[in-house]
Amino acid sequence: MNNVLKRKRGTGKLGILMAAVVMTAVVLSGCGSDKTVTANANAGTGNKGAKNETASSASGEPEVLELRYQGGVGSVTLPELAEDLGYLAPIKLKWIGNTISGPQDIQSAATGDVDFGGAFNGAVVKLIASKAPVVPVIGYYGVDEKRWGGFYVLEDSPIKTAKDFIGKTVGMNTLGAHSEVILKTWLRKEGLTDDEIKQVQLVVIPPINSEQALRQGQIDIATLGDMARDKALERGGIRLIFNDYDLLGKFTAGSYVLRKDFIEKNPNTTRKFVEAVAKAIEWARTTPTEEVGARLEKILTQRGRDEDTSVLKYFKSYGVAGKGGVISDKEFQIWIDWLENEGTIKKGQVKVPDIYTNEFNPFKDEANK
């Protein structure tokens, strides 16, 4: 394997006390009323279906000029923003459908059904532990004082404490990812036993439908994050129980992954992709939020998928902690520790220096200062 993917990085600690949680499956995306790609478990050829390959590795030009990906209904991903800003050219994105599941998205990347996918870092660790040939190359979403996810109930709900969650239904975008880990962390921190936590019923609800499901009584508790949260709060009638920012503080929570063989065959395309996403992160970080929201609304409107753009006026942040999405050890070590403590993976089965690479990120040196 390319030495760049095995380079030793510095170690770090999260600096936040967190209890171990149960992680049951292999995050955070939009929702999918459109088609969703089904991962082909028998696939393994990597960059299958890629077009416009060139023999330009030596010249530094991209080897592949089209990248297949999954999006989310009513949301604009960082690669989509990067393409609109002109950072990705001459590479173009090819949208092949939507997903509401980070684990499904990175599984599709692992099997070669898409060229890149993104998920919660704990889900990425679990996939890598299963010997999937993927490498995280850049962080793409996180939690900060502006972008965070909360667990909400109706204003007149009797649910007030962790004990009140027992026997209740909690809606979230997918299982085994960000929302489930956050919920179980909080429940355990609040003193619930494993048996009590098992009695909390988790229900998969596309993010675009979570508020409606809560208001109609289909679920008792809804996870609402970022723009959807603020839109729901503006309508009123809901109450926050807890949120992931108060629980864990600021951190990058998810990463985009590429297949190892894709990186090895297409280093220039990989570098261009990471560079473009990194620049888009910093553009969104340094540009007035109203301007960013307007840009996202324009992208959503122009792609013509008949989506509601109203939520985009609430945009505040992508929540990425590291400059340009540079990944740090602590953003994976914490999930490795949890998975080991719960017996989901063996001690030492996954090691931080072997998981990710910042090699292609133009901000790697600046972020390490």
VOPAGU-2260 file (C-alpha; in pm, 1 decimal, decimal comma):
REM VOPAGU-2260
SITE   aa  ch    i         X         Y         Z
SITE  MET   A    0       0,0       0,0       0,0
SITE  ASN   A    1     108,8     358,2     -62,4
SITE  ASN   A    2     325,7     474,8     225,0
SITE  VAL   A    3     120,3     791,8     258,3
SITE  LEU   A    4    -171,6     588,3     386,4
SITE  LYS   A    5      36,2     436,0     664,7
SITE  ARG   A    6     211,9     745,4     795,8
SITE  LYS   A    7     219,1     770,6    1174,0
SITE  ARG   A    8      23,1    1060,9    1316,6
SITE  GLY   A    9      33,8    1220,8    1657,0
SITE  THR   A   10    -184,7    1095,5    1935,0
SITE  GLY   A   11    -443,3    1294,6    2123,5
SITE  LYS   A   12    -717,9    1269,6    2384,2
SITE  LEU   A   13   -1065,5    1409,1    2355,5
SITE  GLY   A   14   -1053,1    1581,5    2690,8
SITE  ILE   A   15   -1414,4    1491,3    2767,8
SITE  LEU   A   16   -1524,2    1217,8    3005,3
SITE  MET   A   17   -1757,6     980,3    2822,7
SITE  ALA   A   18   -1912,0     652,1    2928,1
SITE  ALA   A   19   -1893,7     344,2    2707,3
SITE  VAL   A   20   -2196,8     272,4    2494,0
SITE  VAL   A   21   -2332,5     -12,1    2292,4
SITE  MET   A   22   -2281,8      30,1    1919,1
SITE  THR   A   23   -2500,2    -212,6    1732,5
SITE  ALA   A   24   -2444,9    -151,7    1362,5
SITE  VAL   A   25   -2231,6      27,5    1132,8
SITE  VAL   A   26   -2511,6     926,3     998,5
SITE  LEU   A   27   -2584,2    1172,8     909,9
SITE  SER   A   28   -2726,4    1248,0     572,1
SITE  GLY   A   29   -3040,1    1385,7     424,0
SITE  CYS   A   30   -3347,4    1173,1     377,6
SITE  GLY   A   31   -3448,9     965,0      84,2
SITE  SER   A   32   -3776,2     979,8     -93,1
SITE  ASP   A   33   -3568,8     940,0    -407,6
SITE  LYS   A   34   -3392,7     619,0    -499,5
SITE  THR   A   35   -3130,0     482,9    -262,0
SITE  VAL   A   36   -2831,2     287,8    -383,4
SITE  THR   A   37   -2819,4     -71,6    -264,4
SITE  ALA   A   38   -2469,4    -188,5    -181,8
SITE  ASN   A   39   -2359,4    -490,4    -382,1
SITE  ALA   A   40   -2199,1    -722,0    -131,1
SITE  ASN   A   41   -2030,6    -917,4    -407,1
SITE  ALA   A   42   -1868,3    -612,7    -559,3
SITE  GLY   A   43   -1510,5    -528,1    -482,5
SITE  THR   A   44   -1365,4    -385,0    -796,7
SITE  GLY   A   45   -1345,2     -34,2    -655,1
SITE  ASN   A   46   -1365,3     232,7    -921,0
SITE  LYS   A   47   -1615,3      47,9   -1136,3
SITE  GLY   A   48   -1819,8     266,2   -1364,7
SITE  ALA   A   49   -1581,4     560,7   -1348,8
SITE  LYS   A   50   -1551,3     749,6   -1674,6
SITE  ASN   A   51   -1306,2     970,3   -1858,8
SITE  GLU   A   52    -993,2     808,0   -1721,4
SITE  THR   A   53    -672,4     973,7   -1833,1
SITE  ALA   A   54    -306,1     874,5   -1830,0
SITE  SER   A   55    -207,8    1189,7   -1648,9
SITE  SER   A   56     -69,7    1079,6   -1312,1
SITE  ALA   A   57     275,1    1212,3   -1393,3
SITE  SER   A   58     142,7    1552,0   -1500,5
SITE  GLY   A   59     -68,6    1598,2   -1190,3
SITE  GLU   A   60    -397,1    1611,2   -1382,5
SITE  PRO   A   61    -691,7    1410,6   -1243,6
SITE  GLU   A   62    -698,1    1050,1   -1359,7
SITE  VAL   A   63   -1078,4    1029,7   -1322,4
SITE  LEU   A   64   -1305,5    1317,8   -1418,4
SITE  GLU   A   65   -1634,2    1190,0   -1274,4
SITE  LEU   A   66   -1715,0    1088,0    -917,3
SITE  ARG   A   67   -2033,4     897,9    -832,9
SITE  TYR   A   68   -2199,5     977,7    -501,0
SITE  GLN   A   69   -2520,0     974,2    -297,4
SITE  GLY   A   70   -2684,6    1290,3    -171,7
SITE  GLY   A   71   -2966,9    1380,0      62,0
SITE  VAL   A   72   -3309,1    1526,8       2,3
SITE  GLY   A   73   -3324,0    1895,7      89,3
SITE  SER   A   74   -2954,8    1919,8     174,3
SITE  VAL   A   75   -2635,3    2022,2      -1,7
SITE  THR   A   76   -2323,4    1817,8      66,5
SITE  LEU   A   77   -1979,1    1973,1      83,6
SITE  PRO   A   78   -1867,9    1811,1    -245,2
SITE  GLU   A   79   -2177,9    1960,4    -410,1
SITE  LEU   A   80   -2089,6    2300,3    -267,8
SITE  ALA   A   81   -1727,3    2258,3    -378,9
SITE  GLU   A   82   -1836,4    2179,5    -733,0
SITE  ASP   A   83   -2064,7    2483,1    -746,5
SITE  LEU   A   84   -1784,1    2707,4    -619,8
SITE  GLY   A   85   -1557,3    2580,2    -897,5
SITE  TYR   A   86   -1311,2    2413,5    -660,5
SITE  LEU   A   87   -1365,4    2064,8    -802,6
SITE  ALA   A   88   -1314,6    2142,1   -1173,6
SITE  PRO   A   89   -1237,6    1969,7   -1405,6
SITE  ILE   A   90   -1388,1    1683,4   -1203,1
SITE  LYS   A   91   -1765,9    1657,0   -1208,0
SITE  LEU   A   92   -2000,3    1483,5    -966,8
SITE  LYS   A   93   -2252,4    1222,9   -1078,3
SITE  TRP   A   94   -2549,2    1194,3    -843,5
SITE  ILE   A   95   -2687,9     839,5    -842,5
SITE  GLY   A   96   -2947,4     867,3    -567,8
SITE  ASN   A   97   -3006,7     966,9    -206,3
SITE  THR   A   98   -2949,4     798,4     125,9
SITE  ILE   A   99   -3046,6     872,1     486,1
SITE  SER   A  100   -2778,2     641,8     624,6
SITE  GLY   A  101   -2408,5     710,1     667,6
SITE  PRO   A  102   -2331,1     340,3     725,1
SITE  GLN   A  103   -2505,3     253,7     398,8
SITE  ASP   A  104   -2318,8     530,3     219,5
SITE  ILE   A  105   -1971,7     413,6     322,7
SITE  GLN   A  106   -2067,9      52,0     254,4
SITE  SER   A  107   -2153,4     160,7     -99,6
SITE  ALA   A  108   -1810,2     321,5    -123,5
SITE  ALA   A  109   -1647,3       3,3       4,8
SITE  THR   A  110   -1816,3    -208,9    -260,0
SITE  GLY   A  111   -1750,5      37,5    -540,8
SITE  ASP   A  112   -2111,5     138,6    -602,9
SITE  VAL   A  113   -2005,8     498,6    -537,7
SITE  ASP   A  114   -1663,3     658,7    -545,4
SITE  PHE   A  115   -1685,7     825,3    -203,8
SITE  GLY   A  116   -1915,3     806,5      94,7
SITE  GLY   A  117   -1948,2     971,8     432,8
SITE  ALA   A  118   -2050,1     856,2     779,5
SITE  PHE   A  119   -2013,0     896,8    1152,5
SITE  ASN   A  120   -1656,7     809,1    1254,2
SITE  GLY   A  121   -1771,3     527,4    1482,2
SITE  ALA   A  122   -1943,3     364,0    1185,3
SITE  VAL   A  123   -1625,0     411,4     982,5
SITE  VAL   A  124   -1421,5     234,3    1251,7
SITE  LYS   A  125   -1664,5     -55,9    1253,7
SITE  LEU   A  126   -1648,8     -90,2     876,3
SITE  ILE   A  127   -1268,6     -81,2     876,1
SITE  ALA   A  128   -1264,6    -344,4    1152,5
SITE  SER   A  129   -1458,6    -570,1     916,1
SITE  LYS   A  130   -1164,1    -542,1     672,6
SITE  ALA   A  131   -1339,4    -306,4     432,3
SITE  PRO   A  132   -1072,2    -147,5     207,6
SITE  VAL   A  133   -1156,9     216,8     277,6
SITE  VAL   A  134    -959,9     515,8     406,7
SITE  PRO   A  135   -1104,5     831,1     566,5
SITE  VAL   A  136    -951,9    1131,2     387,0
SITE  ILE   A  137   -1132,2    1437,5     526,1
SITE  GLY   A  138   -1382,5    1532,6     796,5
SITE  TYR   A  139   -1712,8    1667,3     666,5
SITE  TYR   A  140   -1955,4    1728,9     952,7
SITE  GLY   A  141   -1939,5    1786,1    1321,2
SITE  VAL   A  142   -2083,6    1941,6    1632,5
SITE  ASP   A  143   -2023,0    2297,0    1751,2
SITE  GLU   A  144   -2211,6    2578,4    1921,4
SITE  LYS   A  145   -2400,7    2648,5    1597,9
SITE  ARG   A  146   -2454,3    2300,4    1456,6
SITE  TRP   A  147   -2576,3    2039,8    1701,4
SITE  GLY   A  148   -2844,2    1777,5    1730,1
SITE  GLY   A  149   -3103,6    1763,1    2005,0
SITE  PHE   A  150   -3357,9    1514,6    2136,2
SITE  TYR   A  151   -3696,3    1684,0    2143,9
SITE  VAL   A  152   -4042,6    1607,9    2280,8
SITE  LEU   A  153   -4372,4    1788,5    2251,9
SITE  GLU   A  154   -4405,5    2078,8    2491,2
SITE  ASP   A  155   -4672,8    1906,6    2702,4
SITE  SER   A  156   -4496,7    1568,9    2705,6
SITE  PRO   A  157   -4444,0    1407,3    3047,2
SITE  ILE   A  158   -4092,5    1305,0    2936,4
SITE  LYS   A  159   -3836,6    1505,0    3132,1
SITE  THR   A  160   -3557,7    1273,0    3245,5
SITE  ALA   A  161   -3360,3     977,1    3114,9
SITE  LYS   A  162   -3582,3     740,7    3316,8
SITE  ASP   A  163   -3878,5     869,2    3119,7
SITE  PHE   A  164   -3720,8     735,2    2797,9
SITE  ILE   A  165   -3777,6     375,8    2911,3
SITE  GLY   A  166   -4046,0     217,4    2694,5
SITE  LYS   A  167   -4068,6     522,9    2467,9
SITE  THR   A  168   -3996,7     552,2    2095,4
SITE  VAL   A  169   -3709,3     767,0    1968,7
SITE  GLY   A  170   -3691,9     858,4    1599,6
SITE  MET   A  171   -3353,5     892,5    1427,7
SITE  ASN   A  172   -3216,6     881,3    1073,0
SITE  THR   A  173   -3044,7     541,8    1103,4
SITE  LEU   A  174   -2935,0     289,8    1362,5
SITE  GLY   A  175   -2581,8     226,1    1481,5
SITE  ALA   A  176   -2456,0     573,9    1403,8
SITE  HIS   A  177   -2429,6     923,2    1550,5
SITE  SER   A  178   -2774,7     963,8    1705,4
SITE  GLU   A  179   -2784,5     618,7    1862,7
SITE  VAL   A  180   -2438,5     656,7    2015,1
SITE  ILE   A  181   -2521,4    1001,4    2152,9
SITE  LEU   A  182   -2849,3     878,2    2300,1
SITE  LYS   A  183   -2696,2     574,7    2469,1
SITE  THR   A  184   -2407,3     781,5    2600,4
SITE  TRP   A  185   -2648,4    1022,9    2764,8
SITE  LEU   A  186   -2876,0     750,1    2900,4
SITE  ARG   A  187   -2581,6     572,1    3059,9
SITE  LYS   A  188   -2439,3     898,1    3193,8
SITE  GLU   A  189   -2779,1     964,5    3353,4
SITE  GLY   A  190   -2765,5     631,7    3535,7
SITE  LEU   A  191   -2972,8     391,8    3326,4
SITE  THR   A  192   -2867,9      27,6    3328,1
SITE  ASP   A  193   -2804,4    -175,3    3013,2
SITE  ASP   A  194   -3138,3    -352,2    3057,5
SITE  GLU   A  195   -3319,8     -20,0    3090,4
SITE  ILE   A  196   -3144,3     121,4    2783,2
SITE  LYS   A  197   -3256,1    -181,1    2582,9
SITE  GLN   A  198   -3616,7     -86,6    2659,7
SITE  VAL   A  199   -3581,1     244,5    2474,6
SITE  GLN   A  200   -3725,9     179,7    2130,7
SITE  LEU   A  201   -3531,9     322,6    1836,0
SITE  VAL   A  202   -3724,9     397,8    1517,6
SITE  VAL   A  203   -3573,5     490,7    1181,7
SITE  ILE   A  204   -3732,9     812,3    1050,9
SITE  PRO   A  205   -3602,4    1012,2     752,0
SITE  PRO   A  206   -3481,9    1347,7     889,4
SITE  ILE   A  207   -3722,8    1537,7     669,0
SITE  ASN   A  208   -4014,1    1359,0     842,5
SITE  SER   A  209   -3893,4    1365,8    1204,5
SITE  GLU   A  210   -4071,2    1682,0    1313,4
SITE  GLN   A  211   -4397,7    1573,5    1155,7
SITE  ALA   A  212   -4373,9    1226,9    1312,7
SITE  LEU   A  213   -4324,4    1386,6    1654,9
SITE  ARG   A  214   -4610,3    1632,0    1617,9
SITE  GLN   A  215   -4846,2    1357,6    1495,3
SITE  GLY   A  216   -4762,1    1131,7    1788,0
SITE  GLN   A  217   -4599,1     861,2    1579,1
SITE  ILE   A  218   -4289,8     880,0    1801,3
SITE  ASP   A  219   -4236,3    1009,5    2153,9
SITE  ILE   A  220   -3895,2    1169,9    2101,4
SITE  ALA   A  221   -3736,9    1305,7    1782,6
SITE  THR   A  222   -3377,9    1381,9    1696,9
SITE  LEU   A  223   -3366,3    1720,2    1528,5
SITE  GLY   A  224   -3042,9    1874,0    1412,3
SITE  ASP   A  225   -2907,9    2185,9    1256,1
SITE  MET   A  226   -3144,6    2356,9    1012,1
SITE  ALA   A  227   -3436,9    2117,5    1069,2
SITE  ARG   A  228   -3409,6    2188,4    1442,0
SITE  ASP   A  229   -3431,2    2564,8    1399,1
SITE  LYS   A  230   -3721,0    2538,1    1156,9
SITE  ALA   A  231   -3912,0    2323,2    1406,7
SITE  LEU   A  232   -3831,1    2558,1    1695,1
SITE  GLU   A  233   -3966,9    2851,5    1499,4
SITE  ARG   A  234   -4302,0    2674,4    1481,4
SITE  GLY   A  235   -4294,2    2618,6    1857,0
SITE  GLY   A  236   -4461,3    2350,9    2064,5
SITE  ILE   A  237   -4151,8    2135,9    2122,0
SITE  ARG   A  238   -3905,7    2108,5    2410,2
SITE  LEU   A  239   -3540,6    2006,6    2427,7
SITE  ILE   A  240   -3432,8    1724,5    2659,7
SITE  PHE   A  241   -3059,2    1724,5    2578,8
SITE  ASN   A  242   -2818,5    1781,5    2290,4
SITE  ASP   A  243   -2486,1    1642,6    2173,1
SITE  TYR   A  244   -2295,7    1971,4    2205,5
SITE  ASP   A  245   -2371,0    2003,0    2577,3
SITE  LEU   A  246   -2285,0    1636,2    2618,2
SITE  LEU   A  247   -1956,2    1617,5    2427,3
SITE  GLY   A  248   -1850,6    1965,4    2321,2
SITE  LYS   A  249   -1705,7    2056,3    1982,5
SITE  PHE   A  250   -1578,0    1776,8    1758,8
SITE  THR   A  251   -1568,8    1655,5    1398,8
SITE  ALA   A  252   -1805,1    1360,5    1392,2
SITE  GLY   A  253   -1787,3    1214,9    1041,2
SITE  SER   A  254   -1548,0    1159,6     751,9
SITE  TYR   A  255   -1555,2    1094,0     380,1
SITE  VAL   A  256   -1391,6     768,3     278,1
SITE  LEU   A  257   -1241,0     643,3     -46,5
SITE  ARG   A  258   -1137,1     292,3    -141,0
SITE  LYS   A  259    -767,0     216,4    -100,8
SITE  ASP   A  260    -736,0      99,8    -461,0
SITE  PHE   A  261    -909,3     415,1    -583,8
SITE  ILE   A  262    -652,8     628,7    -400,9
SITE  GLU   A  263    -362,1     423,8    -533,1
SITE  LYS   A  264    -484,4     436,4    -893,4
SITE  ASN   A  265    -608,1     795,5    -880,9
SITE  PRO   A  266    -387,6    1001,7    -647,5
SITE  ASN   A  267    -439,6    1326,0    -840,3
SITE  THR   A  268    -817,5    1285,9    -841,3
SITE  THR   A  269    -802,8    1206,0    -470,9
SITE  ARG   A  270    -595,5    1514,8    -400,2
SITE  LYS   A  271    -829,8    1734,7    -605,0
SITE  PHE   A  272   -1137,1    1595,4    -429,9
SITE  VAL   A  273    -994,7    1646,7     -79,8
SITE  GLU   A  274    -861,5    1992,0    -168,3
SITE  ALA   A  275   -1198,7    2098,9    -308,8
SITE  VAL   A  276   -1393,7    1980,6      -4,2
SITE  ALA   A  277   -1137,0    2142,7     228,7
SITE  LYS   A  278   -1171,5    2475,0      47,6
SITE  ALA   A  279   -1551,6    2448,8      59,9
SITE  ILE   A  280   -1534,9    2393,3     436,5
SITE  GLU   A  281   -1328,6    2708,0     480,9
SITE  TRP   A  282   -1546,0    2907,5     239,5
SITE  ALA   A  283   -1854,2    2815,9     443,4
SITE  ARG   A  284   -1669,0    2892,6     767,3
SITE  THR   A  285   -1551,2    3240,4     661,6
SITE  THR   A  286   -1845,8    3356,1     449,2
SITE  PRO   A  287   -2147,5    3528,3     608,8
SITE  THR   A  288   -2403,7    3261,7     692,5
SITE  GLU   A  289   -2677,2    3440,5     498,2
SITE  GLU   A  290   -2462,0    3423,4     185,9
SITE  VAL   A  291   -2384,6    3056,0     242,4
SITE  GLY   A  292   -2752,9    2977,6     290,1
SITE  ALA   A  293   -2842,7    3163,3     -29,1
SITE  ARG   A  294   -2576,8    2971,0    -219,6
SITE  LEU   A  295   -2706,7    2638,8     -89,8
SITE  GLU   A  296   -3060,2    2736,7    -184,1
SITE  LYS   A  297   -2944,4    2822,3    -534,9
SITE  ILE   A  298   -2773,6    2484,1    -571,3
SITE  LEU   A  299   -3081,6    2301,9    -446,6
SITE  THR   A  300   -3311,6    2491,1    -682,3
SITE  GLN   A  301   -3092,6    2454,8    -989,5
SITE  ARG   A  302   -3051,4    2078,5    -959,0
SITE  GLY   A  303   -3424,9    2041,6   -1016,2
SITE  ARG   A  304   -3520,3    1756,1    -784,5
SITE  ASP   A  305   -3838,6    1921,4    -655,2
SITE  GLU   A  306   -3704,5    1975,9    -301,4
SITE  ASP   A  307   -3810,9    2213,2     -25,7
SITE  THR   A  308   -3551,1    2488,8       4,8
SITE  SER   A  309   -3708,9    2668,9     301,7
SITE  VAL   A  310   -3489,9    2497,9     562,0
SITE  LEU   A  311   -3170,6    2639,2     409,2
SITE  LYS   A  312   -3235,8    2986,5     546,2
SITE  TYR   A  313   -3148,3    2839,8     885,6
SITE  PHE   A  314   -2796,9    2733,7     782,9
SITE  LYS   A  315   -2532,3    2819,2    1044,4
SITE  SER   A  316   -2238,4    2578,6    1017,1
SITE  TYR   A  317   -2113,1    2243,2     889,1
SITE  GLY   A  318   -1964,6    2194,9    1235,4
SITE  VAL   A  319   -1622,9    2069,1    1118,8
SITE  ALA   A  320   -1365,9    2119,4    1395,1
SITE  GLY   A  321   -1035,3    2084,9    1209,6
SITE  LYS   A  322    -930,0    2351,4     959,7
SITE  GLY   A  323   -1022,2    2233,9     611,5
SITE  GLY   A  324   -1152,3    1908,8     757,1
SITE  VAL   A  325    -809,2    1791,1     873,3
SITE  ILE   A  326    -862,4    1474,9    1078,4
SITE  SER   A  327    -712,3    1422,3    1423,9
SITE  ASP   A  328    -640,1    1100,2    1614,8
SITE  LYS   A  329    -889,0    1180,6    1889,8
SITE  GLU   A  330   -1180,5    1182,0    1643,5
SITE  PHE   A  331   -1128,4     808,4    1589,3
SITE  GLN   A  332    -958,8     691,2    1908,7
SITE  ILE   A  333   -1264,6     761,0    2119,7
SITE  TRP   A  334   -1484,1     536,1    1906,2
SITE  ILE   A  335   -1217,7     264,5    1894,1
SITE  ASP   A  336   -1208,4     270,0    2274,2
SITE  TRP   A  337   -1585,4     241,9    2295,0
SITE  LEU   A  338   -1608,2     -45,3    2050,5
SITE  GLU   A  339   -1330,3    -227,9    2233,7
SITE  ASN   A  340   -1493,3    -170,9    2573,2
SITE  GLU   A  341   -1821,3    -311,9    2447,1
SITE  GLY   A  342   -1655,4    -611,7    2284,7
SITE  THR   A  343   -1770,3    -511,1    1936,8
SITE  ILE   A  344   -1410,2    -514,4    1814,8
SITE  LYS   A  345   -1105,4    -680,1    1966,8
SITE  LYS   A  346    -843,7    -486,6    2159,0
SITE  GLY   A  347    -587,8    -360,5    1910,0
SITE  GLN   A  348    -791,1    -475,7    1611,0
SITE  VAL   A  349    -802,7    -120,4    1475,2
SITE  LYS   A  350    -521,7     128,2    1538,1
SITE  VAL   A  351    -552,5     501,5    1484,1
SITE  PRO   A  352    -235,8     552,1    1273,6
SITE  ASP   A  353    -362,6     290,8    1027,0
SITE  ILE   A  354    -711,1     435,0     982,9
SITE  TYR   A  355    -696,2     770,9     808,8
SITE  THR   A  356    -476,4    1003,1     605,7
SITE  ASN   A  357    -441,5    1380,8     587,7
SITE  GLU   A  358    -184,2    1346,7     309,4
SITE  PHE   A  359    -407,3    1502,8      44,7
SITE  ASN   A  360    -538,7    1790,9     255,4
SITE  PRO   A  361    -380,1    2128,0     171,8
SITE  PHE   A  362    -443,5    2249,0     529,2
SITE  LYS   A  363    -263,3    1959,5     701,8
SITE  ASP   A  364      49,5    2155,8     792,5
SITE  GLU   A  365    -139,9    2464,7     901,0
SITE  ALA   A  366    -376,6    2260,9    1116,6
SITE  ASN   A  367     -88,7    2088,1    1294,8
SITE  LYS   A  368      79,9    2414,0    1405,0
